[in-house]
Amino acid sequence: MLKLKNIATFKQFITATAKSLFFGLFIVLAFGFHSLKHPFYISVIDIKHDVKQHTLNISVKLFTNDIEEALKKTTTKSIDLLNPKNKAEMETELMNYTKKRLSIALNNKTTTLDFIGYEKEEDAIWTYLQIKKVATPKNIKIDTKLLYDFLPQQSCIIHAEINGVKKSSKVNNPDSKVEFNF
């Protein structure tokens, strides 16, 4: 009988302790997962020279929720890049945003970025741009402020490939300029 009474007391203690631990664990996990929701803010820019087409092809990868929030702050239009009611309108908004915050100079000459379009990939958006009539560049200067106005902790990884030579760099907000020499 003594053992049954001790077990019942122990069960009550475990139950109260377990409830407290469970509640504490719930709070830690709730706040922990909130910060894990999107623990870093990074974009990627890939630049490749196409010798045959004489073009510089630029691909920009941004997290969908980040770019949508940034676009919402720059326009009065409803923004939904994943399921747009009017894809042409979303492309225009994305093009305007990108062209204002990304510039590329080749051999110390400013260039014009032609917007090709965008596509979704899981939780990201790939934006495609192009510079036409490009001889093999010896120098590329990139100035990117994509999402800098929206996310102070934004970083960007930049890859460039010219004639099979690959170079990479990273910038963190507020730094925005990268230069590659080939």
N, C-alpha and C positions, 0 to 999 in steps of 0.2 A: 504494500500500500504506500509505503514511503517513496518507493521508486515512481509510482504513478503520479503522486502529488508533485514530486520534483520535476517530472517530465512536463506536467501541465504548467507549472510555473515557468519552466524553461521555454515552453512553446509561447507563452504570453510575452516573455522577454524577447524572443526571436521575432515574433510578429510585430511588436512595437519597433524594434530595432530595424527589422527588414523594411517596414513602412518608411521609416526615416531615411534609411539608405537609398531606397528606391526613389523617394522624392528628391533627395540630393543628387542622385545619379541622373534623374530626369532633367533637373535644372542644368547641370553641367553639360549634358548631351545637347539639350535644346540650344543653349548659347554656343556650345562648341560647333554644332552643325551649322548654325547661322553663320559663323565665321568661315566654316569650310565650304559654304555654299559657292563661294567664288573667292578663293584665298589669294589670288594674284590677278593682276590686270596686265595682260600682255597681248600684243599684236605681232603679226609676222608679215614682213614684206619680202617677196621673192622677185628678183629681177633676173631675166635671162635674155641674152642677145640671140636673135635668130638670124644667122648669117645669110641664109637663102632668101628670106623675106625682107631683110634689111629693116627689122623692127626690134624694138626693145619691149619685151612683154613683162608686165608687172602684175603680180597677184598679191592682194592684201587680204589677210585673214584677221577678222575681228570677232570677238564674242558677240553673239546676236543681242543678248540683253543689254550689253554695254552700248553698242552702236544705236540700238533702238532708243535707249534713254537719251543719248546725245542728240539724236535727230529730233526727238520730241521737244528738246529745249531750243532748237533752232528753227522750228516751223510751227505753224498752227494746224497743220494737217495731221490726220490720224496716221500713225506709223505702225505698220505690221509687215516686217520684211519676210516672215515665214509664210504667211497666208494673206498676201496683199489682195485687196479688192481691185486695185489698179496697179499692175506691176510697172507700167511705164512711169507712173507718178512716183513710185518708190525708187525706181532707178534714177530719176531726176533728182530727188532729194539726196540720195546716196552719192550721186555724182557731184552735186554742188558742195556737199559737206567734204568729200574727199579732195576735190580740186582746191579747196580753200586751205587745206591742212597738209597737203603733200605736194612737194615740188622736187623735180629732178633736173639737174644740170649735167650735160654731157660735154666733156672737153671744154669746160668753163663757159658753155652757152646754155641759156635757159631753153627749156623745151615746153611743148604743149602736150598735155596728157589727153589722150582720147579714151573716153569711157566706153568699155565694151559691154559690160553688164555685171550681174552678180548671180550667185547661186548659194543655196544653203547646204551645210554639211554638219549634221548633228546639231551641236549647240553653237555653231559658228557660221559666219557669212564670208564667202570668198568674193572679193570685188576684183574685176579684171580691167586693166588699163593697158594702153599701148602707146608707144612713141614710134611714129613712122619715119621712113627714110633715114635710118641710122647706120652709118658706117661703124665699123668696130671701134667702140669707145676706148680710149686710154685712161680716162678719168670720169668717175661718176660721183656727183655730190647729191646726197639725199637730205632733204629737210622735211621731217615728219612731225606733225603736231596732232596726229590722229588721236582723238579722245583725251588729249591733254587738257582741254577746257572743261572736261567733264570729270576726269579721274586724275587727281594729283599724283597718285602712285603708279600711273601708267608707264609701261616699258614697251620697247619695240625691238624685236630681233630682225635684222636686215641681212638677207643673203643676196649676193650678186654672182652671176656666172657669165664670164666672157671668154670665148674660145676655149671652153673646158676648164678654165681656171676659176675656182670657187673661193669667194671671200665672204666673211661674215663679221657682223659687229652688233652691238646692242647699245641702245640709248635709253636713259631713264628721264622722265619728266623732271625738270624743265629742259634738260639737254635734248636737242632735236636734230643735230647735224652729224652726218656720217660721210666720209669720203673714202672711195676706193680707187687705187691706181693699178692699172693692168699693164 
